[in-house]
Amino acid sequence: MTIAQLRAFFLAARLGSFTAAARELGATQPTISELVRKLETEQGLMLFARGGRRLVLTPAGEQLLPWAQRVVDGVDGAHESLLALRGLTGGVASLGVLRNAAYYFLADLAERFHRDYPGVRTRLIGQNSFEVAEGVRSGELEAGLVVLPINDDGLDVTPLLRDEVLWVSADKSRCAAPMSMERIAERELILYDAHYGWNDPTRRQLAERAQLHGLRLDPLIEVENVESALGLVARGIGDTIVSKAVTLGAAFPSDEVHTAPMEEPLYDTIALVKRANATLSPVTEELVRLATSMLLAPHQAGEAVSP
């Protein structure tokens, strides 16, 4: 049973004659008739009741028809998908990315996508996850990679992986045991993403957890980026929190600071978001596919992140 045989059978059944099927495929009527005859011979079953002006399916033909349609639709869909990729020669691909994306995959994403599709303009908008979600919701961005939790009204959210959040301190004794919320509330806390404050998903998780313990967190210093926070921690001014991926980055001051897990493990869950029921443009869909595969690669190799 070949795809060519199933296509000939399917079109003959749909159009009612071998002649019409041949015209649709740009072939001759004897060619189509022979493809169907060979299929019937191989299966030992008649698929059409011949003799009338229009082909009529036998019970065996009725059983085969939906399966033949699935095969034909699948092959045609695969062909169209590859054609679409070969046709990515222009347009703009846009993707919102989480603020610390460089620690996961961003350094190579733009270069790889440009190498594969040099005619496509690429917009990688690095923002806090709160703002990425708003950009996707408003239509400014087609899709985005965010850290959960976010406001998911009007969005489709697909979780991709989890990355553990760790405590960081220059004082080794503070990292000798997992950090409890009570101990965190007593520390001089340095937090980044100052502009978004407690709307930042990681900070929001920490604040909600503190609230469950009857505690309130008041950071001593707030800065905009994780590198600045780590610089202050390395100088012994206070402590901070970072995802495990950050601790594996080349810029992490591992000779000057120490890490510890949370007593109640805390995770950044990274997810793909797009507008509910929206269809991505082919160029953005391919950018999302590449970004997702690069994001998951370390996990598949058993490195920083976990599902």
C-alpha positions as YAML, in Angstrom:
chain: A
units: angstrom
residues:
- id: 1
  name: MET
  ca: [0.00, 0.00, 0.00]
- id: 2
  name: THR
  ca: [1.63, 3.21, -1.19]
- id: 3
  name: ILE
  ca: [0.80, 6.88, -0.81]
- id: 4
  name: ALA
  ca: [0.30, 7.11, -4.57]
- id: 5
  name: GLN
  ca: [-2.25, 4.27, -4.44]
- id: 6
  name: LEU
  ca: [-4.10, 5.82, -1.52]
- id: 7
  name: ARG
  ca: [-4.15, 9.22, -3.20]
- id: 8
  name: ALA
  ca: [-5.53, 7.72, -6.43]
- id: 9
  name: PHE
  ca: [-8.19, 5.81, -4.49]
- id: 10
  name: PHE
  ca: [-9.13, 8.83, -2.37]
- id: 11
  name: LEU
  ca: [-9.54, 11.19, -5.33]
- id: 12
  name: ALA
  ca: [-11.44, 8.63, -7.39]
- id: 13
  name: ALA
  ca: [-13.84, 8.10, -4.49]
- id: 14
  name: ARG
  ca: [-14.26, 11.82, -3.87]
- id: 15
  name: LEU
  ca: [-14.68, 12.79, -7.53]
- id: 16
  name: GLY
  ca: [-16.62, 9.71, -8.66]
- id: 17
  name: SER
  ca: [-14.40, 8.55, -11.55]
- id: 18
  name: PHE
  ca: [-10.86, 7.58, -12.49]
- id: 19
  name: THR
  ca: [-10.96, 10.19, -15.25]
- id: 20
  name: ALA
  ca: [-11.71, 13.03, -12.85]
- id: 21
  name: ALA
  ca: [-9.02, 11.80, -10.44]
- id: 22
  name: ALA
  ca: [-6.50, 11.66, -13.29]
- id: 23
  name: ARG
  ca: [-7.37, 15.22, -14.31]
- id: 24
  name: GLU
  ca: [-6.88, 16.40, -10.71]
- id: 25
  name: LEU
  ca: [-3.46, 14.75, -10.51]
- id: 26
  name: GLY
  ca: [-2.29, 15.61, -14.01]
- id: 27
  name: ALA
  ca: [-2.05, 11.92, -14.90]
- id: 28
  name: THR
  ca: [-3.79, 9.60, -17.36]
- id: 29
  name: GLN
  ca: [-6.95, 7.65, -16.62]
- id: 30
  name: PRO
  ca: [-5.22, 4.24, -17.13]
- id: 31
  name: THR
  ca: [-2.52, 5.24, -14.61]
- id: 32
  name: ILE
  ca: [-5.07, 6.01, -11.90]
- id: 33
  name: SER
  ca: [-7.09, 2.92, -12.69]
- id: 34
  name: GLU
  ca: [-3.98, 0.74, -12.48]
- id: 35
  name: LEU
  ca: [-2.93, 2.23, -9.11]
- id: 36
  name: VAL
  ca: [-6.34, 1.38, -7.64]
- id: 37
  name: ARG
  ca: [-6.36, -2.09, -9.24]
- id: 38
  name: LYS
  ca: [-2.96, -2.90, -7.70]
- id: 39
  name: LEU
  ca: [-4.20, -1.72, -4.30]
- id: 40
  name: GLU
  ca: [-7.25, -4.00, -4.59]
- id: 41
  name: THR
  ca: [-5.08, -6.94, -5.68]
- id: 42
  name: GLU
  ca: [-2.61, -6.46, -2.81]
- id: 43
  name: GLN
  ca: [-5.43, -6.30, -0.24]
- id: 44
  name: GLY
  ca: [-7.57, -9.00, -1.83]
- id: 45
  name: LEU
  ca: [-10.64, -6.75, -1.66]
- id: 46
  name: MET
  ca: [-12.67, -4.78, -4.19]
- id: 47
  name: LEU
  ca: [-12.85, -1.10, -3.27]
- id: 48
  name: PHE
  ca: [-15.26, 0.09, -5.98]
- id: 49
  name: ALA
  ca: [-18.37, -1.44, -7.54]
- id: 50
  name: ARG
  ca: [-17.70, -0.77, -11.21]
- id: 51
  name: GLY
  ca: [-20.16, -0.67, -14.07]
- id: 52
  name: GLY
  ca: [-22.19, 2.49, -13.48]
- id: 53
  name: ARG
  ca: [-21.46, 6.01, -14.69]
- id: 54
  name: ARG
  ca: [-20.10, 6.92, -11.23]
- id: 55
  name: LEU
  ca: [-17.84, 4.86, -9.03]
- id: 56
  name: VAL
  ca: [-19.54, 3.46, -5.92]
- id: 57
  name: LEU
  ca: [-17.58, 2.40, -2.86]
- id: 58
  name: THR
  ca: [-17.87, -1.18, -1.61]
- id: 59
  name: PRO
  ca: [-17.98, -1.82, 2.16]
- id: 60
  name: ALA
  ca: [-14.20, -2.30, 2.06]
- id: 61
  name: GLY
  ca: [-13.85, 1.00, 0.22]
- id: 62
  name: GLU
  ca: [-16.02, 2.74, 2.82]
- id: 63
  name: GLN
  ca: [-13.75, 1.41, 5.57]
- id: 64
  name: LEU
  ca: [-10.58, 2.53, 3.78]
- id: 65
  name: LEU
  ca: [-11.76, 6.00, 2.75]
- id: 66
  name: PRO
  ca: [-11.26, 7.89, 6.07]
- id: 67
  name: TRP
  ca: [-7.82, 6.32, 6.54]
- id: 68
  name: ALA
  ca: [-6.81, 7.25, 3.02]
- id: 69
  name: GLN
  ca: [-7.94, 10.82, 3.67]
- id: 70
  name: ARG
  ca: [-5.79, 10.99, 6.82]
- id: 71
  name: VAL
  ca: [-2.73, 9.83, 4.90]
- id: 72
  name: VAL
  ca: [-3.31, 12.25, 2.02]
- id: 73
  name: ASP
  ca: [-4.03, 15.17, 4.36]
- id: 74
  name: GLY
  ca: [-0.95, 14.34, 6.42]
- id: 75
  name: VAL
  ca: [1.37, 14.18, 3.43]
- id: 76
  name: ASP
  ca: [-0.08, 17.38, 1.98]
- id: 77
  name: GLY
  ca: [0.22, 19.14, 5.34]
- id: 78
  name: ALA
  ca: [3.86, 18.09, 5.72]
- id: 79
  name: HIS
  ca: [4.59, 19.29, 2.20]
- id: 80
  name: GLU
  ca: [2.93, 22.65, 2.79]
- id: 81
  name: SER
  ca: [4.80, 23.08, 6.08]
- id: 82
  name: LEU
  ca: [8.16, 22.54, 4.40]
- id: 83
  name: LEU
  ca: [7.19, 24.85, 1.56]
- id: 84
  name: ALA
  ca: [6.33, 27.52, 4.11]
- id: 85
  name: LEU
  ca: [9.75, 27.18, 5.72]
- id: 86
  name: ARG
  ca: [11.52, 27.37, 2.37]
- id: 87
  name: GLY
  ca: [9.48, 30.48, 1.72]
- id: 88
  name: LEU
  ca: [10.71, 32.33, 4.83]
- id: 89
  name: THR
  ca: [12.54, 34.98, 2.85]
- id: 90
  name: GLY
  ca: [11.01, 38.13, 4.31]
- id: 91
  name: GLY
  ca: [8.81, 39.60, 7.00]
- id: 92
  name: VAL
  ca: [9.40, 40.22, 10.68]
- id: 93
  name: ALA
  ca: [9.63, 37.59, 13.43]
- id: 94
  name: SER
  ca: [8.92, 38.97, 16.92]
- id: 95
  name: LEU
  ca: [9.36, 37.27, 20.26]
- id: 96
  name: GLY
  ca: [9.35, 38.63, 23.79]
- id: 97
  name: VAL
  ca: [12.00, 37.07, 25.99]
- id: 98
  name: LEU
  ca: [12.48, 36.97, 29.74]
- id: 99
  name: ARG
  ca: [14.95, 39.46, 31.21]
- id: 100
  name: ASN
  ca: [17.61, 36.83, 32.05]
- id: 101
  name: ALA
  ca: [17.27, 34.97, 28.75]
- id: 102
  name: ALA
  ca: [21.00, 35.34, 28.07]
- id: 103
  name: TYR
  ca: [21.65, 32.77, 30.79]
- id: 104
  name: TYR
  ca: [19.52, 30.24, 28.95]
- id: 105
  name: PHE
  ca: [19.83, 30.65, 25.19]
- id: 106
  name: LEU
  ca: [19.57, 34.22, 23.88]
- id: 107
  name: ALA
  ca: [23.23, 34.68, 23.01]
- id: 108
  name: ASP
  ca: [22.95, 32.29, 20.07]
- id: 109
  name: LEU
  ca: [19.27, 32.59, 19.10]
- id: 110
  name: ALA
  ca: [19.48, 35.71, 16.92]
- id: 111
  name: GLU
  ca: [22.61, 34.49, 15.16]
- id: 112
  name: ARG
  ca: [21.21, 31.03, 14.42]
- id: 113
  name: PHE
  ca: [17.87, 32.34, 13.17]
- id: 114
  name: HIS
  ca: [19.56, 34.93, 10.96]
- id: 115
  name: ARG
  ca: [21.88, 32.27, 9.54]
- id: 116
  name: ASP
  ca: [18.93, 30.04, 8.61]
- id: 117
  name: TYR
  ca: [16.64, 32.87, 7.39]
- id: 118
  name: PRO
  ca: [18.84, 35.82, 6.39]
- id: 119
  name: GLY
  ca: [15.97, 37.69, 4.70]
- id: 120
  name: VAL
  ca: [13.78, 37.80, 7.82]
- id: 121
  name: ARG
  ca: [13.96, 40.74, 10.22]
- id: 122
  name: THR
  ca: [14.10, 39.62, 13.85]
- id: 123
  name: ARG
  ca: [12.79, 41.45, 16.95]
- id: 124
  name: LEU
  ca: [13.79, 39.91, 20.29]
- id: 125
  name: ILE
  ca: [12.30, 42.11, 22.99]
- id: 126
  name: GLY
  ca: [13.98, 41.49, 26.35]
- id: 127
  name: GLN
  ca: [11.69, 42.59, 29.18]
- id: 128
  name: ASN
  ca: [10.44, 41.51, 32.54]
- id: 129
  name: SER
  ca: [7.93, 38.65, 32.17]
- id: 130
  name: PHE
  ca: [5.13, 40.90, 33.43]
- id: 131
  name: GLU
  ca: [5.66, 43.26, 30.48]
- id: 132
  name: VAL
  ca: [6.21, 40.45, 27.94]
- id: 133
  name: ALA
  ca: [2.79, 39.04, 28.87]
- id: 134
  name: GLU
  ca: [1.22, 42.48, 28.45]
- id: 135
  name: GLY
  ca: [2.92, 42.89, 25.07]
- id: 136
  name: VAL
  ca: [1.54, 39.59, 23.81]
- id: 137
  name: ARG
  ca: [-1.93, 40.35, 25.17]
- id: 138
  name: SER
  ca: [-2.00, 43.75, 23.42]
- id: 139
  name: GLY
  ca: [-0.76, 42.34, 20.12]
- id: 140
  name: GLU
  ca: [2.54, 44.25, 20.21]
- id: 141
  name: LEU
  ca: [4.27, 40.85, 20.31]
- id: 142
  name: GLU
  ca: [3.11, 37.63, 18.67]
- id: 143
  name: ALA
  ca: [4.53, 35.37, 21.36]
- id: 144
  name: GLY
  ca: [6.80, 35.47, 24.39]
- id: 145
  name: LEU
  ca: [8.83, 33.44, 26.84]
- id: 146
  name: VAL
  ca: [8.00, 34.33, 30.43]
- id: 147
  name: VAL
  ca: [8.47, 33.23, 34.01]
- id: 148
  name: LEU
  ca: [5.24, 32.23, 35.76]
- id: 149
  name: PRO
  ca: [3.04, 33.32, 37.44]
- id: 150
  name: ILE
  ca: [1.57, 35.97, 35.15]
- id: 151
  name: ASN
  ca: [-1.91, 37.30, 34.45]
- id: 152
  name: ASP
  ca: [-3.05, 34.81, 31.78]
- id: 153
  name: ASP
  ca: [-6.28, 36.56, 30.72]
- id: 154
  name: GLY
  ca: [-6.57, 36.20, 26.93]
- id: 155
  name: LEU
  ca: [-3.40, 34.12, 26.69]
- id: 156
  name: ASP
  ca: [-2.53, 30.51, 25.92]
- id: 157
  name: VAL
  ca: [0.22, 29.42, 28.34]
- id: 158
  name: THR
  ca: [2.47, 26.41, 27.71]
- id: 159
  name: PRO
  ca: [4.90, 25.62, 30.56]
- id: 160
  name: LEU
  ca: [8.26, 24.42, 29.23]
- id: 161
  name: LEU
  ca: [10.62, 23.84, 32.15]
- id: 162
  name: ARG
  ca: [11.45, 24.70, 35.76]
- id: 163
  name: ASP
  ca: [14.66, 26.22, 37.07]
- id: 164
  name: GLU
  ca: [15.35, 26.20, 40.80]
- id: 165
  name: VAL
  ca: [15.72, 29.54, 42.60]
- id: 166
  name: LEU
  ca: [18.69, 29.68, 44.99]
- id: 167
  name: TRP
  ca: [19.79, 31.94, 47.84]
- id: 168
  name: VAL
  ca: [23.09, 33.78, 47.27]
- id: 169
  name: SER
  ca: [25.34, 35.26, 49.96]
- id: 170
  name: ALA
  ca: [28.98, 36.21, 50.45]
- id: 171
  name: ASP
  ca: [28.74, 34.74, 53.95]
- id: 172
  name: LYS
  ca: [29.35, 30.99, 53.67]
- id: 173
  name: SER
  ca: [27.71, 30.32, 57.02]
- id: 174
  name: ARG
  ca: [24.39, 31.69, 55.71]
- id: 175
  name: CYS
  ca: [24.41, 29.00, 53.01]
- id: 176
  name: ALA
  ca: [25.32, 26.10, 55.29]
- id: 177
  name: ALA
  ca: [21.68, 24.94, 55.38]
- id: 178
  name: PRO
  ca: [18.58, 25.49, 53.22]
- id: 179
  name: MET
  ca: [17.07, 28.95, 53.71]
- id: 180
  name: SER
  ca: [13.81, 29.23, 55.59]
- id: 181
  name: MET
  ca: [11.41, 32.14, 55.14]
- id: 182
  name: GLU
  ca: [12.07, 33.23, 58.73]
- id: 183
  name: ARG
  ca: [15.81, 33.53, 58.03]
- id: 184
  name: ILE
  ca: [15.20, 35.29, 54.70]
- id: 185
  name: ALA
  ca: [13.03, 37.91, 56.43]
- id: 186
  name: GLU
  ca: [15.93, 38.68, 58.80]
- id: 187
  name: ARG
  ca: [18.52, 39.26, 56.05]
- id: 188
  name: GLU
  ca: [19.56, 42.44, 54.24]
- id: 189
  name: LEU
  ca: [17.83, 41.66, 50.98]
- id: 190
  name: ILE
  ca: [19.06, 42.91, 47.60]
- id: 191
  name: LEU
  ca: [16.57, 42.40, 44.76]
- id: 192
  name: TYR
  ca: [16.68, 43.22, 41.06]
- id: 193
  name: ASP
  ca: [13.96, 44.20, 38.56]
- id: 194
  name: ALA
  ca: [13.34, 47.30, 40.66]
- id: 195
  name: HIS
  ca: [11.06, 48.89, 38.04]
- id: 196
  name: TYR
  ca: [8.55, 46.03, 38.24]
- id: 197
  name: GLY
  ca: [8.92, 45.44, 41.97]
- id: 198
  name: TRP
  ca: [6.63, 42.76, 43.32]
- id: 199
  name: ASN
  ca: [4.98, 42.34, 39.90]
- id: 200
  name: ASP
  ca: [8.12, 40.44, 38.88]
- id: 201
  name: PRO
  ca: [7.07, 36.74, 38.90]
- id: 202
  name: THR
  ca: [9.99, 35.46, 40.99]
- id: 203
  name: ARG
  ca: [9.66, 38.25, 43.55]
- id: 204
  name: ARG
  ca: [5.89, 37.70, 43.57]
- id: 205
  name: GLN
  ca: [6.36, 34.03, 44.47]
- id: 206
  name: LEU
  ca: [8.75, 34.97, 47.27]
- id: 207
  name: ALA
  ca: [6.37, 37.61, 48.66]
- id: 208
  name: GLU
  ca: [3.39, 35.25, 48.56]
- id: 209
  name: ARG
  ca: [5.37, 32.58, 50.36]
- id: 210
  name: ALA
  ca: [6.43, 35.09, 53.04]
- id: 211
  name: GLN
  ca: [2.81, 36.15, 53.46]
- id: 212
  name: LEU
  ca: [1.79, 32.54, 54.13]
- id: 213
  name: HIS
  ca: [4.31, 32.56, 56.99]
- id: 214
  name: GLY
  ca: [2.96, 35.85, 58.37]
- id: 215
  name: LEU
  ca: [6.08, 37.70, 57.22]
- id: 216
  name: ARG
  ca: [6.77, 40.77, 55.11]
- id: 217
  name: LEU
  ca: [9.87, 41.26, 52.96]
- id: 218
  name: ASP
  ca: [11.39, 44.73, 52.66]
- id: 219
  name: PRO
  ca: [14.48, 44.81, 50.42]
- id: 220
  name: LEU
  ca: [17.41, 46.89, 51.60]
- id: 221
  name: ILE
  ca: [18.47, 47.69, 48.01]
- id: 222
  name: GLU
  ca: [16.67, 47.31, 44.67]
- id: 223
  name: VAL
  ca: [18.52, 47.44, 41.35]
- id: 224
  name: GLU
  ca: [17.50, 46.81, 37.75]
- id: 225
  name: ASN
  ca: [19.61, 43.80, 36.73]
- id: 226
  name: VAL
  ca: [20.88, 40.62, 38.30]
- id: 227
  name: GLU
  ca: [24.53, 41.45, 37.61]
- id: 228
  name: SER
  ca: [24.31, 44.60, 39.74]
- id: 229
  name: ALA
  ca: [22.64, 42.67, 42.55]
- id: 230
  name: LEU
  ca: [25.36, 40.00, 42.48]
- id: 231
  name: GLY
  ca: [28.08, 42.68, 42.55]
- id: 232
  name: LEU
  ca: [26.61, 44.11, 45.75]
- id: 233
  name: VAL
  ca: [26.26, 40.65, 47.27]
- id: 234
  name: ALA
  ca: [29.89, 39.86, 46.44]
- id: 235
  name: ARG
  ca: [30.92, 42.97, 48.43]
- id: 236
  name: GLY
  ca: [29.03, 41.68, 51.46]
- id: 237
  name: ILE
  ca: [26.30, 44.33, 51.48]
- id: 238
  name: GLY
  ca: [23.39, 41.87, 51.45]
- id: 239
  name: ASP
  ca: [21.99, 38.65, 49.98]
- id: 240
  name: THR
  ca: [19.85, 37.91, 46.92]
- id: 241
  name: ILE
  ca: [18.06, 35.16, 45.00]
- id: 242
  name: VAL
  ca: [18.84, 33.91, 41.48]
- id: 243
  name: SER
  ca: [17.82, 31.02, 39.25]
- id: 244
  name: LYS
  ca: [20.23, 28.10, 38.97]
- id: 245
  name: ALA
  ca: [20.92, 28.98, 35.32]
- id: 246
  name: VAL
  ca: [22.40, 32.31, 36.47]
- id: 247
  name: THR
  ca: [24.79, 30.52, 38.82]
- id: 248
  name: LEU
  ca: [26.10, 28.50, 35.87]
- id: 249
  name: GLY
  ca: [26.83, 31.59, 33.77]
- id: 250
  name: ALA
  ca: [30.37, 32.80, 33.15]
- id: 251
  name: ALA
  ca: [29.64, 36.14, 34.87]
- id: 252
  name: PHE
  ca: [28.53, 34.57, 38.16]
- id: 253
  name: PRO
  ca: [31.08, 35.48, 40.89]
- id: 254
  name: SER
  ca: [31.43, 31.91, 42.18]
- id: 255
  name: ASP
  ca: [34.76, 32.66, 43.91]
- id: 256
  name: GLU
  ca: [33.14, 35.37, 46.00]
- id: 257
  name: VAL
  ca: [29.63, 34.13, 46.82]
- id: 258
  name: HIS
  ca: [27.91, 30.95, 47.97]
- id: 259
  name: THR
  ca: [24.50, 29.45, 47.25]
- id: 260
  name: ALA
  ca: [21.87, 27.45, 49.12]
- id: 261
  name: PRO
  ca: [18.47, 26.03, 48.18]
- id: 262
  name: MET
  ca: [15.27, 27.19, 49.80]
- id: 263
  name: GLU
  ca: [13.91, 25.10, 52.67]
- id: 264
  name: GLU
  ca: [10.69, 24.95, 50.65]
- id: 265
  name: PRO
  ca: [12.06, 24.60, 47.09]
- id: 266
  name: LEU
  ca: [11.24, 27.58, 44.88]
- id: 267
  name: TYR
  ca: [11.21, 27.41, 41.09]
- id: 268
  name: ASP
  ca: [11.05, 29.72, 38.13]
- id: 269
  name: THR
  ca: [8.68, 28.06, 35.65]
- id: 270
  name: ILE
  ca: [9.43, 29.25, 32.14]
- id: 271
  name: ALA
  ca: [6.52, 29.17, 29.71]
- id: 272
  name: LEU
  ca: [5.59, 30.11, 26.15]
- id: 273
  name: VAL
  ca: [2.67, 32.52, 25.85]
- id: 274
  name: LYS
  ca: [0.64, 33.65, 22.86]
- id: 275
  name: ARG
  ca: [-2.78, 35.20, 22.43]
- id: 276
  name: ALA
  ca: [-5.62, 32.73, 22.91]
- id: 277
  name: ASN
  ca: [-6.79, 31.17, 19.63]
- id: 278
  name: ALA
  ca: [-4.22, 33.17, 17.64]
- id: 279
  name: THR
  ca: [-2.20, 31.71, 14.78]
- id: 280
  name: LEU
  ca: [1.43, 32.73, 14.64]
- id: 281
  name: SER
  ca: [2.92, 34.00, 11.40]
- id: 282
  name: PRO
  ca: [5.21, 31.41, 9.75]
- id: 283
  name: VAL
  ca: [8.33, 33.43, 10.56]
- id: 284
  name: THR
  ca: [7.46, 33.87, 14.24]
- id: 285
  name: GLU
  ca: [6.35, 30.25, 14.51]
- id: 286
  name: GLU
  ca: [9.78, 29.16, 13.29]
- id: 287
  name: LEU
  ca: [11.53, 31.59, 15.66]
- id: 288
  name: VAL
  ca: [9.47, 30.15, 18.55]
- id: 289
  name: ARG
  ca: [10.35, 26.61, 17.48]
- id: 290
  name: LEU
  ca: [14.06, 27.42, 17.44]
- id: 291
  name: ALA
  ca: [13.94, 29.35, 20.74]
- id: 292
  name: THR
  ca: [12.07, 26.51, 22.46]
- id: 293
  name: SER
  ca: [14.51, 23.86, 21.24]
- id: 294
  name: MET
  ca: [17.49, 25.95, 22.39]
- id: 295
  name: LEU
  ca: [15.87, 26.61, 25.76]
- id: 296
  name: LEU
  ca: [15.23, 22.91, 26.36]
- id: 297
  name: ALA
  ca: [18.62, 21.69, 25.10]
- id: 298
  name: PRO
  ca: [20.45, 22.01, 28.47]
- id: 299
  name: HIS
  ca: [17.60, 20.15, 30.20]
- id: 300
  name: GLN
  ca: [17.78, 17.37, 27.62]
- id: 301
  name: ALA
  ca: [21.52, 17.19, 28.27]
- id: 302
  name: GLY
  ca: [20.85, 16.93, 32.02]
- id: 303
  name: GLU
  ca: [22.05, 20.41, 32.96]
- id: 304
  name: ALA
  ca: [20.54, 23.43, 34.73]
- id: 305
  name: VAL
  ca: [16.83, 22.95, 34.47]
- id: 306
  name: SER
  ca: [14.17, 20.37, 35.18]
- id: 307
  name: PRO
  ca: [10.69, 19.70, 33.76]
...
